[in-house]
Amino acid sequence: MRDMAQDQQGAESPALPRLGGRSSFRERVADALRAALIAGELRPGEVYSAPSLATRFGVSATPVREAMLDLAKEGLVDTVPNKGFRVTAVSDRQLDEYTHVRSLIEIPTVVELARTADRVSLEALRPAAREIVSAAAAGDLIGYVEADTRFHLGLLALAGNGHLVEVVADLRKRSRLYGLTALVEAGRLLASAEEHLELLDALLERDGKAVHAVMTRHLGHVRSLWAATD
């Protein structure tokens, strides 16, 4: 998928996705930019101007500039006076640490949900899981990351610990999945996307061992296949 900075004219720019059901336009723009950053469409060290990103998403520059300031507060970008915003780099060690912490939190939490989560709440996540698969099939990386975030945070929320969800949400924001584009080109992202449906089915079957296996494999992809830079 073409880098955002290369699409100045907006001829192939998608409409801004309606992310997470939020009503705030600024939050929708911030979510879309954050997803593009995580997916690797905004590259570290590159400077992006608000007008160029606005053209890409088919919106005005003001909400983009405001959203990027929000991302700067999160440490995801740095402001470059009179030019725009530079995406902050994330080292391999940082990615390892983020994934390790996520594994410590998410795997046991989701395994426990195989015992405690009710079927109605689990089934309510199936549309998001299917949306992940559809986005992967279409090569829509921003849509993929947004739906993936919604699925996983929604799943963790079933544990009833809001602080846990906030910690994982922050770790996800700081991750970079540069390898997603390569997986799309190789036709391998769809198989990874289908792991979400596999996980959901294992949860509904109350199979804790299967849930543990799928979650371990899934988070392994975050650091290996999905984050690969070569």
N, C-alpha and C positions, 0 to 999 in steps of 0.2 A: 504494500500500500504506500502511495506516495507520501513523502514527508510534508507536513503542513506548510513549512516555509516555502516549498516549491510551488504551492498553488496560490499564487497571488491574485489570480483573476476570478477564482471561485466558479469556473465553468463546471467543475465536477464536484463542487462542495455539497455535502449532504445538509439537509435541514437540521437545525439543532435538535437533538433528541430530547424527549421529555423524560428526564431521568428521575427515577425513584418517586414519582408522583408529587414532587415538590411544587409549590405554587410560586415560589420566589424565582423570578427570571434570573437574577444574579446567581442564585444557588444552582440553577440548571446549567448556566454557563460555566460556573466553577467546577461542577461535577463533570461536564463534558471535557473541559481542559485537563482536569485531573486524570480522567480516564485515558486521554490521549498521551499524557505524560507517562502514566504507568505502562501503557501498551508500547511505549518506545517511539511514538510518532513525534514526540517532542524530545529532541536529543540533548544530552548534557553538553554544556559549553556553547550551544547555539543561542543566539539572541533573536527573540521573536518580538515583533512590534504588535501593539494592540490592533492597529488597522489591518495588518496582514492576517492575523488570527480571526478578526471580525469578518473579513471577506470569506475566509475558509468556512465559517459557520453560518454565514448569511445573516449576521446581526450587526448592530452598530458597535463602534469601538468602545463606547462608555462602559457597558456592562462587562466587556472583556477586560478592560483596564481595571475595573473594580474587582473582578473575579481573580485576576492575576495578583492583585495586592493581597487578597485573601490567601492565595497559595504562597505568597512571599512570607506571610506571617507563620505559615506552617513549615517554612524552611524548604519548600519544594522548588522555589525559584528565587533568584536575586534580582533586584531592580538595577537596571543600567541607565543612568540619567540620560535623557534625550534620545534614547534608542529603544528601550523596551525592557524585556525580561530574559534573563539567562537561566536555563534549567540547571539546577545543582547536580553535581555528579554523585553517584553512589558507588562505593568501592565493593569489590568482591567480598571483603571481610564483613562489611555492613550487611550485604545481602545474606551472607551466611548466618549472621547473628539474627536478622529479622526472621528468617525461615526457621531457625532453631527455636526462637521464642514462640513463634506461631505453632510449631509442632507440639511444644510443651503445653500450650493452652488448648489448641483446637482438637487434637486427636483424642485425649481423654474426655473432653467435654462432649464431643459428638458421639463417642462410643457410649457414654452414659445416656444420651438421648435415645439410643436404641431401646432403652429400658423405660424411660420416663415420658418421652414426648407422645402426645396423643396423635392418632392417625389423621384427624381433621387438620391439625396444624401442619403436619408433615406434607399432606397432599396439597395444602395451600401454596407450597413452595414449588410444585411441579411446573406451573406456567413459567417461572423464572428459569428453571432447569431447561425447559424446552426452548426458551428464548436464547439461552447460551448456545445451544446446539444450532439454532437457526442463524445466529450471528456468526458462528464459526463457519457454517456452510456458505454464508454470503461473503466471508472475508471481512466482516465489519468488526474491526478490532476495538473501536470505542464502544460499540454496542456490546461486544463480548465482555469487556472489562466491567462495564456498568452492570450488566445482568449477573455476572459472576460475583461481584461485590454484594449485590442485593440478595443473591441466594445464600451466600456464606454468612453474612451478617444476620440475615433473617433466621437462618438455622441456629446460629449461636444464641440469638435472642430467646429461643425456646428454653434455654437453660435458666432464664430469669435473672441473669447477672448483667446489669447494664454497664458496669465498669469493665467487665471482660470484653464486651462488644466494642467499647470505645478503644481499648488497648489494641485489639486486632484491627479495627478500622484504621487506626493511626499507622500501624505496621504496614498495612496494605497500601496506604497512600505513599509511603516512603519506598516501596519496592519498585523495581523496574523490570518489565517483561519484554526485553528487546527481541527475544527469540520468536515472538508470536508471528511476526511477518514471515519469517523463514518457514514456520510450521504451516502457515496458510499456503505459501508457494509450493511446499512439498506435499500438501494435501493431508497433513497429519494433525491439524488442530481439531478437526471434527472428532477424532477418536478420543482426544483429551476432553473435549466438551461433553461427550457422552458419559464420562465418569460421574458427572453430577446426577444423571438419571440412575446410574448404577448405585451410587451412594444412597439416593433416596429410596430405592427399592430395598436395599439392605436394611435401612432403618425401619421401613414398614414391615419387614420380615422379622424384626427384632433379633437380627443376627449380628451380635456385637463383634465377633471375630471378623466377619466380612466387612463391617464398617471400619474397623481398625485397619484392615488391609487396604481398602480403597482410599482412606484418608492419608495413610502413609505414602502410598503411591502418588496420590494427587499432590500433596505438598512437596514431594520429591521433584515433581515436574516444575514447580514454581522456581526452584533453584537450578535445575538442570536444563531441561528442554526449553522452558518458557523464558528463561533469563539468559540463554546463550547469546553471545555477541558475535560468534563466528559461524 
